Amino acid sequence: MTSPQLEDNESSTSNTSARRAYNDEVNPSDAGGQRRPKRAQVSRACQRCRRLQKACNEYRPCQRCSRAGLAEQCIGGGMPMSVLGATNHTLLPTIVTTGSAAAATAASPGLDSAASSSPRQAFTGTSSIQHTYPRQADLLPPHVIEYCSARFFERLFPTIPILVPEYVQSLQSRSISLITIPAFTGSSYGTRTGKESSSSDAAAAAAGEAYCLLFGLCAMVMLQVEDPSGLTFANLSVTLLSSAPFSHNPVTDNRTYGWLLLEEALALHRHLTVTRRSSNINPSLENVQLSFFIYACHAALMHHSQAFFFLREATTLCLLLRREDMPPDRAFLADRLFWVLVVSERSHAVRYRRPVTLQITPSSPSLQSLFRSSASASGDDGRDANDPAIVGFRCLAGLFSPLDTFFIALHGQEEIIGFALLPPEALDAVEAGIDAALGGAADPALSRLVHGLQDTQKANLRVTQAWLRIILWQLRLRLGHLTTYERTIAVAAAVSPTAYHPHQQNSIHSIINHDDEASTSAAAASVTSAPPTSVAGVGGGNSSRTYRYPLAVARDLALSTRDLPLAAVAVHGAGITEKLFDVACAVVNVLARVPMVDVKTSAAAKADFAYLRDLIARLPGGTAVYAGLLEKHVRTTMSGIGVGVGVDVGDLE
């Protein structure tokens, strides 16, 4: 413990030193007649490490660049960038000049009017000194943006309809000064001070967000749609401060170029994050879309941890969106983005046992709002309920809407009060919702609409529905709700008929908390003579409570996907491959453990498994990951199985 006298002496000494330093600076003659020059702070990091915001050292080439095989690109450290010859990079304090951004925003007053009129709807920096960022001026030329936006509406729009052509045009007009800016001339581009108006700051931030969003869009298209080994832009000349780890040559194939676009989008995203210094600003629509595009890129690259990070960021920002303050055009896109995030988050939660952020509440956008378009908002007819692109997405949202937070917690094995008392019919509403999402006998009109969807939509919907049925079956298996005889299911259906009508049941919690033993006993007595049911089929009679249910799911999936082209399935990336892998593993488990009383059923199941295994091997990530895992699962499951099961390892090879 320091004595008070010692503390006073230390305080007096520090005050004296401070006054002496101040006098030396104000009166240089008192300090020997010459003013001591201030030591200039010089950055020792090379250009690549500075751009990546990574630690560097004073050696040239530095250790980080040497390990990455980019020693020839390790330049800089203590010298201005203009001296180092960075002739194709621009310092971006706020990514855009104020005057050019205001002019670009004024030129497109439609979908981007909200971003320029209200400072609260854009992430803007409040400090007078903005951080600079070296932008790749030639990495994203205009013709690449045109191509990638066209490919998005051709291949990805039916699955993620969060953009419209008018909105993409507004993004290009707002960021045109950044896309076509000439080479670096040595001046600080886009320097802004605190004296500029808040409206100019908002316009500049809106232009920067639009530019970042275009990078994320093009990166997602190159990584998810284009052939990884092909080269779409053969004449693209890019000189980089840094390069992706795939090759020393910056652009050698689509995967490398997509990685470069993703790396730039991440750097721009970090720059926008650094400049957010106000505590009372709300995220813009572009912020949420950019986080989602980065998530989609990481998911295509099978970076599961990074994908979950940006998915969580996108859902959190979506909760902070103020859709009620947006113009109708932007609110319409925000409603679609909400449902895209609901589908993505719940799919990721089921696959990797993660928690969810978004919930479907009375204040959430309704599925009917997805059919509204910018044309209808202005008084025209616009899109109607028969639009195939939106009908397919509505069906996809309908598949995941029954998976509420309680189901996610149950699937993730969260400790829940009353878990042991969960009755078998508690999950029947989820099964009914999954079965009804694509129509059927109960909704023939929706079935006809689904039949007319695009091949990419059909592939995603059919595989996702089969996968969710397997997930539900696995959950029933873990809970002990499966039975060998279908007759038991018929009795249970008569005992609790309301459990099979989701519109008459509020939630799983209502089943857990109510007790109707008297009515149950009476109903059970009235169905003692119920006839045995037929062989379990998909989507009827609550067949997911039988052990052979995965065989019916695989049969239905094989019949519904044989007529689809391979490209329609492969466009959805490794995620759809993993779903097919789960279905195939469930089929293997049933063939190995459940006795087959019908030879025809066993032969058909083996044929369906062979079809799924061949399809998995031809999809993204199949040969590299899932084909080997499936082969290992077959050998592990089939080893040691005794005679009488009706299947062995050789039957599945």
N, C-alpha and C positions, 0 to 999 in steps of 0.2 A: 504494500500500500504506500503510495507516494504522499509525502508530507505536504501540508499547505504551503509552507515556505518554499519548497523546491518547485512546486507548481507555479508559484508566483514568479520565481526566478526564470523558469523556462518560458513563461508567457511574456515576461519583459524582454527576454533575449530575442524571441521571435518577432515581437513588435519592432524592436530596434533594427533588426535585419530587414524587415519589410520597409521601414522608413528609409534606411540607407539605400536600398535598391531603387526605391522611388526617386530619391534625390539624385542618384547617379543617372537615372534615365531622363529626368527633367533638366538637371544642370550638369552637363557633361564635363564642364571645367572643374567641378568639385572632385571628379573622379580621375584626375590626372590630365585633364585637358582634352581628352579624346573620348568620344562616345563608344562604348563597347557594342559592336554590332550583335544583333540577336542571331542565335544559331538557327539556321534554316532547317526545317524538318523535311527530310527527303525520304520518299518511300523506297525501300529496298526490295520490294517484291517485284517479280517479273510481271509482264503484262498478263500472261495466262493465269497465274496464281491470283493476281489482283482481280481479274475478271471473275474467276470462280470463287473469290473470297476465301481462299485457302492459305494456310501458313506456307511461307517461303523462306529461303535463306539467301545469303549474299553471294553464293557461288553461281557462276554461269557456265554451263547450264545448271539449274538448280536440281535438287534431288527429286522433286516431284515430277518435273518434266522429263528427267532422265529415266525414271521408272516407267513413265507412260510411253517411252519411245519417241518423245517429241523434243529432243534436245535442240534440234535445229530451229525450233520455234520459240525457244526460251530467250527472250530479249527483254531489255528494259531494266529498270531498277535505279532510281536516282536521277533520271533524265526525263524531260517532258516527252509526251507521246508524239508530238509533232516532229521532234528531233529523231525519234526512233524509227520513223518511216511508216507509221500506221496510217497509210493514206486512204484506207477504205473504212475507217471507223469514226464514229461521231460521239462526242461526249454529250450525254443526255442528262441534264440536271432533273428535268421533269418529263423527259422523253420527247418533248415537242415544244416549239416556240409558241409564245402566247398569240402573236398576231396571226400566224398561219393556222393555228388551231381554231381561233375564233372565226376566221374566214371559212375554214372547211366545215365547221359546225353550222354556220349560217347558211352554207350552200345546201345542206340536207336537213331541213327542219322537221322531218317526219319522226322516225323512230328514235332519233337521238336528241330530240328537243328537250327531253327531261334531264338528260345528263348535263346539258349546258345551262339550263335555267335555274336549277337548284343546286347550290353547293353541297347540300347535305346528302345528295344521292351519289356522290363520287368521293373516293378516297383521295383527299388532297392534303398536301403538307402544309402545316401552319407556320413553320419556321421560315425565316427570311433566307437562310442558306440551305440550298438543296444539294443532295449528293449527286455526283456525276456517275454516268454509266457508259462504257464504251459499247456502242451498238454496232452490230454487223450490218452494214449498209447494203451489201449485195447478197445476203443470205436468202432473202425472201423477195424476189422480183415480182412485179404485178402479174405476169403470166402464170406463175406458180399459184398465186392466190385464186385466179380465175379457174384453173384446172382443179384445184383441191376443193373449191366450193361446189363446182359442178359434180365432182365425184361424191361429195357428201350428200347432196340431194338425190343422187342416183342410187347410192348403196346404203347409206347410214340414216337418212332421214326417216324411213319407215320405223326404225327402232328407237332413234333419239330425235324426235321432231322439235328440237329446241331452237332452231333457226328457221327463218324464212328468207327468200331471196331479197326482199326489200331491206331486211335488217342487215344482211351481209353487204349490200350496196352502201348502206349508211356507215357501216364500219370502215369500208374502203374510203369513202369520201372524207370521213373524219381523220383518217390516218394517212391521207394521200401525201402530205408533206414529208412524212417519215419514210414512205415506201420509195418515193422518187427523189429523195434528197441527194445532192451531189456529194462528191468525195470530201473528206475532211480538209479544211483550208487553214487550220491552225487557230481559228477563233473558237471561243466557247459557245457551242450551239445551244440556243434555247435558254439562256441564262435569265432567271427571273428573280426579282427581289420582293421583299415584303410590301413595297409600295404599290404593287399592282393590285387591281381590284379582285375581289373574291370571284366574280363571274368569269374573269379571264383565267384565274386559277382552275376553276371548275372545267372550263373549256379545254384547257391544256391537259388536265388529268383525264378527261373523257377521251381525248385523242390518244393519249398514251395507253389507256385501257383498251381502246379499240385495236391499236397496233399489237398489243400483247395477245389479245384474243385471236387475231388472225394467225399469229404464230402457233398458238395452241391448236386451232382448227386444222391447219396444214400438217402439223406434226401428227395429229391423230389419224388423219387420212393416209399419210405415208406409212405409218406403222401398222394400221389395221386393215386398210383396203388394198393397197398396192402389193404387188409381188415382192417379197423381201429381197430376193436375189436379182430382180430386174433393175433396170435403170431407166426411169421415166424421163428424167431431164438429163440427157447425155451431154448437152452443150452448156450446162450450168457451170459457171466459173466462180468459185468461192475462194477467197483468201481469208484464212481464219487466224484469230489470236490463239485459239485452242481448237482441238479436234477431238472427235469421238474416239474411244479406245478400239474401234474395230479395224482401222487402217491408218497408215500414214497419209494416204491420199484423202483429202477432205470428203469428196463425194465419189464413191465407187459403186454404190447400189442404193436402192430405196431405203433399206433398213438403216444404213449409215446416214443418209440425208435426213431421215425421220428422227434419228438420234440427235443430229445437230440442231434440228428445229426444236426438239424437246429441250435440249440443253440451253438454247437461247431463251425459250419460253420460261424455263425455271429461273434463269438469271433475271429476266424482266419481272417475273413474279416476286423475286426477292427484292428487287429495286423498289417495286410498288409497296412492298411490306415495310421497307425501311422508311419510306417517306410518309407513312401513316403515323401522324403524331397527334391527331386530335382525338379527344375522348368522347365526343358526342356526334360522330359521323356514322352514317349507316352505309353498309356495303351497296355497291351498284350491281345491276344485273350482270354486267360484264365480269365483275369479280367472281361471282358464283360460277358463271359459265367457264371462265378460265381455269378455276380449280377443278371443275368436272372434266375438262379436256385433258388436263395433266393427269388426273386419275385414270382416264381411259388409256392414255399412252403408257403409263406404268403397268396397267393391267394387260395391255397387249404385249409388253416386254416380260410379263410374268414376274414383276417386282411387287410381290403381294404386300409387303409392309409399307412401301412408299405409296402404293395404290390406296391402301386403307387410310393413310395419313391425309391424303388430298381428298378422298371421299368424305372423311369426317370433317375436313375443313369446308368442303362445299355444302354439306348438310347444315353445319353450324351457321355459315353465312346465309343460307336460305332461310333459316329461322329468323334472322335479323332483317330480311328484306321487308320493306314497307310497300306491299303491292297496292295498298289502297291509295298511295300517293302517286302512283305511276299513271301515265297515259294509258288508254285502252290497249294500244299496240304492244307496249312493253309488259303490261300486266298479263296479257294473253300469253306471251312467251314465258313469263315467270310462272304461270299456272302449269304450263307444260313441263317446265324445268322441275317443278315440285314433284310431279309424278315420275319423271325420269329418275330423280334422286331417290324416291321411294322404292322404285323397282331395283335400282342399282344397290342401294344400301341393304335392302332385305335379302337380295340374292347373295351379296357378299357376307351378310350375317349368317345365313344358312350354310354357306360353303365353308366358312372359316370360324364359325361359332363366335361371332362378334356381336356386341350390343348395337342397338339402333338408336338414332336420334330423332328422326321424323315420325310423327304419329298422325293418323288420319282422324281428325276431329270435325265437329260441325263447322268450324271456321276454315277448314281446309278447302282448296279448290275441288269442285265436283268433277267427276269424269265427263259429265256432259259439257263442261266448259272447254274441253279439249277440241270440240268441233267448231268452236268459234275462231274466226281468222281475222286478219287485219281488214279484209274486204268487208266482212260482215259487220265489223265495228264501225265502218264508215257508211253503212247503210246498204251495201250491196248484198248479194246472196252469199258469196264466200263459200266456204266448205260446208257441206252438210253431213248428216250422219252416215251417208253411204260412201264417203271418201275412203278408199282402201288404205291409204297411208295412216289415217287417224283411227280407223276401225281396228287395224292391227295393233296399234299402240294401246288403244283402250282395252283390247283383250289381254295384252301383256300386263297392264296395270291391274286388270281384274284377277289375274292369276296370283298376284302378290298381295292384293288388298286383304284377303282373309288371314294372312300371316301377321297377326297383331303382336304387340310387345309381349303378351303373355305366352304366345306360341314360341316366339324367339327365345324367351327366358327358359321355357320348358325344353326346347331343343338344345339350348346351351348348358343344360344341367344346372341351372341356377337353383339355389336352395329356396324352395317355395313352401309356405305354410299350407298344409292340406294336400301336399303332393301325393302322399300315399293313398288318399281317398279319391283320387281322380277316377271317375267312372269311364268305361270304354267309350260311351257315346259322347264324351266331352270333345272329341276331335272330329265328330261327324260333320259339324258345320264347316270346318276347314276343308274337309274332303268335298262337300257339296259345292263350296265356292270354287274350288279348283276345277271340278268337273263342269260347272256351268259357265266358266269364263270363256270357253270357245263355242258355246252353244250346245246343241244336242237335241234330244227329243223334246225337251222342255222349251226350247227357243229355236225353232227351225229357221226363223228369219236371220238370226245371228249366224247360224251354221252356213247359210247360203252366202252371207257376206264374208265369212272366214274362207270359204272355198274359193272366192274370187280375189284373195289377197296375193301379193307378190311372193315369189319363191323365198326370198330372204325372210319375209315375215312368217311364212308358213314354217320354215325350218326352225326359227327361234321359238315360235309358239309351241310347236309340237314337242320339241326336245325339252323345253322348259316345263311344260305340263307333265311329261313323263318323269322328269327329274323330281319335281315336287311331289308327285305320287310316291316315288321311291323314298323320299325323305320322310313323308308321312308314315309310310309302312315301317321304316326303320324306327321311328319314334314309337309306334304302337308295339313293335317287337321289344323295345327296351322297357316299355311300361307293362308288358305282360298282357296286352289286349288281343293277341292273336289266338285263333282257334283253328282246329283241323277241319271241322265240319261246317259247311255252309248253312246247315239247318239251324245251328245255334245263332247265326246272324239273323235269320228270319224271325226267330223268337225274340231276339233283342230289338229288332226293328218294330215289332208289334208291341213290345213292352214300352218303348219310349218313342212313339211315332213323331213327336215334335222335334226330336233331336235331328231328324233328317230334313227339316225345313228351316234353312238358315234365316228366313224372313220372320219366323215365329220364335226365334231365339236371339237374345241380346248378345251374349258372349259366353266364353267358357266359364267365367266366374259364376254366372247364373246357374250352371249345371252343378258346380261344386257345392254351392251354398244352399240349394233347395233339397228337400227330402220328401219324396212321394212314394214311400214304401207301400202304402195301402193300394194306390192305383197300380203300382208295378205288380203286386201280387195278383190283383184281379185280371190284369191284362195277360199275365203269364198263364193263368189258368184257362183263359179263353183261346190260347193258341197251342194247346198241347197236341192237337191233331194237325198242325201245320205241315204241309208236304215238304220234302227236301227241295232245296233250290238247285238250280243248274250250276254248271261249272263257273267259277268266278270269272267275270268279265270286267273290263275297265269301265269305271264310271257308273256302275249300276249295282244296287243291292248292298252297298257298303262292303264291297269285296276286298277292300284293303285290310280287313281283319283276318284274312286267310294267309297261310304260309306260302301258298303258290302265287300270290298276287303279283310279284315281280315278273313272272313268266307272261302273264296277261299284259302287263305294261310293255314288256319288250316286244311282244307280238304286235300290239297296236302301234308302237313306235316304228317298227320295221316296215309295216304296211303303209304307214303315212309318210315315210321319208324316202322310200325307194324311187319315187318318181321325181324327186328334187335333184337339181344339178349340184355337184359337189361345191361349186363356188358359192352357192346360196347358203350353204352350211358353214363353209370356211371363213366367210366374211365376218362372222361373229367372234373370231379369235379363239384363243385357248380356253376361254370360259366355257364355250359350248362343248369343247372336247372333254373337259373335266366332268361336265354333266353326263355325257354319254359314258364316261368311265365309271361313274357311280352306278348307273343303271346296269352296266355289264357286270360289275362286281356283285350286285345284288342277285343277278341271274346265276352267277357261279355259286353263290352261297346256297341258293335254293336247290340247284342241281346236285350239290354235294351233300346236303343235309336232309332234304325232304324226299321221301320215297315217291317214285313215279309209278302210279297204278296203271297209267295208259301209255302204251308204247308210242302212239302217234303224238301225244303231248310232249313226251321226252324228245322225240326226234325234231319236232317243230321248235322246241326251246333251244336245242343245240344249233339248229340252223339260224335262229335269230341271234344267238350269241356270236356265231361266226360272222354274221353280217355286221354286228356292232363292232367287233374287234377289227374288221377290215376298214370300217369307216373311221374309227379312231386313229388308225395308222396313217390315214391320208389327210388328217386335219392338222391345223397348227398345234405344235407341241406334242403331237401324237407319237411320232417316231423318236423324238428326243426324250420324252418323259413318260407318257401314259401307256404306250404300248409295252414297254419293259415292265412297268408296274403291274399291268394287267397280267402279263405272263407270269410274273412272280406270284401274284395272288392266286392264279390258277394252280400252280404247282404247290403252293403252301396249303391251299384249301383241300385239294384233292389227295394229298399225301396221307396215307394211313386210313383211307376210307375203306371199309369192309365191303365184301360182296353182298349184293342185294340192294344197294342204293340205285343201281341202274346206270351209273356213269363213272368214268375214270378219266385220268389225265389224257389218255390218247383220244378219247371221244371229242375233246374240245380243242385239239390241235390239228 
